[in-house]
Amino acid sequence: MASLNTQLANLTTTRPGQCLLSLNAGQALDLSGVGAGGSGTYQLSLAAAVLDNRVYNLLAGQYLVGHAVRITNQDRALAESTFASILGGEISAQAQQAAAVSGTAACVQADGSPYTGASLLAALPAGLRDDELANQAIEQYLLAKTASLTPTALLAYYLANPQQFVTVCASAVETTDKATADTAYKSLKSGTPLAQVATAAAANPAVQARSGQAGCATEARVLQQLQVPSVTAGQPIPPIQSNGVWIVYTVTSRTPVPLTQAALTIRQILTRTTANQRKVTATVLGFARTSSVEVNPQYGSWTGTRIATPTPPQSRYLLPFYVTTVTLPSANAPALSPATGTTGGTGTTGGTGTTAG
């Protein structure tokens, strides 16, 4: 119970913990996690979900022990780099979703900058971070064990998804005026050098214009973000409006990534396919059905594969309400009998072993 409460506190009262909680449970969850009983209590659904995950991870670890598998330091190092990459992608996706609805992402540091996967891991309370990395190492081993990672499988994925393994770099001319952006696009399309087009746009006193490197990304991501079917090195992309400005991108390079460099990424992708994750889950749950799991009844009951939460108590039984409404005994009231637990006589149900109130 103490370990669970510590984990709940780390998740709900620290900034990095709330970030991790939002990635695992979604932004609809109250990240404070405070239960109806007030400070020091937790939402029953949150406590059950965290405990459920702890039981699952414990079972997965015991499954490996039963098969004489030992997680090495190398496994942990790989799990840390993989987990940091996964967290970074989830944080980026969360930020995009929040921006689309003019909301605020949960994974923001105290100075207002977003966490990266690596910085989030570094900021987590030590106990929470160690637990997460240990669980990731176990999960990574099980996923790799059930996935098909042969050279033939890696090559097949590489050939079937070429846009994921092409790096596209681009420059941009950004203006506050659509007409200027249209002119810049036409000039670039006709072959005018980018530097000359950017200078002409900036020379217009009626608009604010700037240009520079826009960065590099996979071709698949570029096509998705710019909503175009294809890109060609040296060719501009029609003006796109974003956050009140007009941007004309020009692809400066398009470089295929060789299979030897892409192999590690492909292995991570194949191990984390939905189908492979279901295989691992089925394996652990199959082990769970033959295991003996006992759960404190206040958190629920073990069904064989998960925790079923109990019916919450009515609000009138919660501590804050009870403290404000209970009538304390007066100075002349009889004291409790230490021998029987009653107020000096027999209990209300008859006999001497019951309480009177």
Protein Blocks (a to p, Z undefined) as FASTA:
>chain_A
ZZmmmmmmmmmmcfklmmmmmmmnojkbcfklpafkoghiacfklmmmmmmmmmmmmmmm
mmmmmnopacdfklmmmmmmmmmmmmmmmmmmmmmmmmmnopacfbbcfkopacdfklmm
mmpcfklmmmmmmmmmmmmmmmmmmpccbfklmmmmmmmmmmlmcccdddddddfbfklm
mmmmmmmmnopafklmmmmmmmpmkbccddddebjcdfklmmmmnopabdcehiacdddd
eehiacddddfbdcdddfklmmmmmmmmmmmgmklmmmmmmmmmmmmmmpccdddfkloc
cehjaccddddddfklpmklmmmmpccddfkbccddfklopghiacfkgpjkbcfZZ
